[in-house]
């Protein structure tokens, strides 16, 4: 985050936040720690699905990106 702050970046993707298919993830607390270390707007990327979508509201992220979440066949019900 410090490097991005020096580069004068206004938004940054942080990924993966949520664990998916056995891959390690930053997790909620890791995301909050990163988000609080800078005033750069943070966008959640990775592992967003129906089971953790509501957690995004509590993370106070600027936004989120997720391919499978918006897949018409697999998306939110």
C-alpha positions as CSV (number, residue, x, y, z in Angstrom):
1,X,0.0,0.0,0.0
2,X,2.9,2.3,0.7
3,X,4.3,1.8,-2.8
4,X,0.9,2.5,-4.3
5,X,0.5,5.6,-2.2
6,X,3.8,6.9,-3.5
7,X,2.6,6.2,-7.0
8,X,-0.4,8.4,-6.3
9,X,-2.9,5.6,-7.0
10,X,-6.5,6.3,-5.9
11,X,-7.9,2.7,-6.1
12,X,-6.3,-0.7,-5.6
13,X,-7.6,-4.3,-6.1
14,X,-6.8,-6.6,-3.1
15,X,-7.0,-10.2,-3.9
16,X,-7.8,-12.9,-2.9
17,X,-9.8,-11.8,0.1
18,X,-12.1,-14.8,0.5
19,X,-10.8,-18.4,0.4
20,X,-11.9,-20.4,-2.6
21,X,-11.1,-23.9,-3.8
22,X,-8.4,-24.6,-1.3
23,X,-6.4,-21.5,-2.1
24,X,-5.0,-19.3,0.6
25,X,-6.6,-15.9,1.0
26,X,-6.0,-12.6,2.8
27,X,-9.1,-13.0,4.9
28,X,-11.4,-10.4,6.4
29,X,-9.0,-9.2,9.1
30,X,-6.1,-9.0,6.7
31,X,-8.1,-6.9,4.3
32,X,-9.2,-4.6,7.1
33,X,-5.6,-4.2,8.2
34,X,-4.5,-3.3,4.7
35,X,-7.4,-1.0,4.2
36,X,-6.8,0.9,7.4
37,X,-3.1,1.3,6.6
38,X,-3.9,3.8,3.8
39,X,-6.6,6.1,2.5
40,X,-6.5,4.4,-0.9
41,X,-9.9,3.0,-2.0
42,X,-9.8,-0.8,-1.8
43,X,-11.6,-3.1,-4.2
44,X,-12.2,-6.7,-3.1
45,X,-11.3,-9.3,-5.7
46,X,-11.4,-13.0,-5.3
47,X,-13.7,-15.6,-3.8
48,X,-16.9,-13.5,-3.6
49,X,-19.9,-15.7,-3.6
50,X,-23.5,-15.9,-2.2
51,X,-22.2,-17.1,1.2
52,X,-19.9,-14.2,1.8
53,X,-21.5,-11.4,-0.2
54,X,-23.1,-9.8,2.8
55,X,-19.7,-9.6,4.5
56,X,-18.7,-7.0,1.9
57,X,-20.9,-4.4,3.6
58,X,-19.0,-4.8,6.8
59,X,-15.6,-4.5,5.1
60,X,-16.4,-1.0,4.0
61,X,-14.7,-1.7,0.7
62,X,-15.0,0.7,-2.2
63,X,-16.3,-2.0,-4.5
64,X,-15.8,-5.6,-5.5
65,X,-15.1,-7.6,-8.6
66,X,-16.1,-11.3,-9.1
67,X,-16.4,-13.3,-12.3
68,X,-18.3,-16.3,-11.0
69,X,-20.6,-14.2,-8.8
70,X,-22.0,-12.5,-11.9
71,X,-22.1,-15.7,-14.1
72,X,-25.7,-16.1,-15.2
73,X,-25.5,-19.9,-14.5
74,X,-23.8,-19.7,-11.1
75,X,-24.7,-16.1,-10.0
76,X,-26.7,-14.9,-7.0
77,X,-30.0,-16.6,-6.6
